[in-house]
Amino acid sequence: MEYFVTGNPLIRLVSKKAPEYNINSKEVIKNYYSVESISELEKTLSEVLIQNKDSMRKQRVEASNQFRQNATENIITDLLNQF
């Protein structure tokens, strides 16, 4: 999550065993590339890094900017919702 604010591409390896994300994490994760297999990972790495086809760049940068502006508010809200 901390790397998200850089605006750089992120790839999430999807697992059915992973714990549930909180609401703030879910909003951030929408801006990640998600893969479920090695072949999907290879394809995504090739497209984003080698071919420079970062189709999520604009939405990720916009979300990253919004996230940075609201970081303190998001942390407080998340903590209050957990307790």
Buried (B, 14 or more C-beta within 10 A) or exposed (E): EEEBBEBEBBBBEEEEEEEEEEEBEEBBBEBBBEBEEEEBBEEBBEBBEEEEEBEBBEEBBEBBEEBEEEEEEBEEBEEEEEE
